[in-house]
Amino acid sequence: MSFSTKPLDLTTWSDFARLAEDHHGVWNGCWCLGFHEEGRPQAHTPEQRRALKKARVRAGRAHAVLVFDDHRCVGWCQFGSPEELPRIKHQKAYREGLRELPDWRITCFFVGRANRHRGVADAALAGALAEIARLGGGTVESYPEDTSDRKTSGSFLFNGTVAMFERHGFTRSRQIGKHRWVVNRLILEDGGHRPSRVSVP
């Protein structure tokens, strides 16, 4: 499969919003706000969450890469600094082993229901890493699940799988849940423009 990726900004907001609206705002109206400071559950209505997310995009305080199949957005990967995305899961276990905060966090993926199992999340991760390189690079951290030897619904794998991250050069750092790991990778700054088209086997 061959997909293209673009960063989330005001020029691609309508593509992001269309996919979110097709899925009732994603995860009960989250609007991909849950990892931001104002994203606490039940704190805002789905309509308010949509407005808050768009305000962040307008201000340049929300980072994501959107995946396109032709001209249609089929998924995304959210990333950002720890200040931008402070509300990660398993906070207590995470803080216990923390030595240094990363430059970037990858906190969630979403793939439209009609396009799952086509490599969209893989393309989203590749695109996010290319965008991070374009933005200056640095240490990148995420919190995927180890799904080896067990069946897990893709609907619950909002942070992807360890296997997917390992395919993209990440290594396991420490375990923070029964099946959840901190994984990390150093991304070097990319001084030139990287093509945004990625191929998935």
Protein Blocks (a to p, Z undefined) as FASTA:
>chain_A
ZZddddddfklmmmmmmmmmmngopgghnnommmpmklcghkacfklmmmmmmmmmmnop
accddddehjacfbdcddddfklmmmcghklmmmmmpmbdcfbdcfbdcddfklgonomm
mmmmmmmmmmmmmnngaadddddddfehiacdfklmmnopfklmmmnopacfbdcbfkbc
cddddddddfbdcdfbdcdZZ
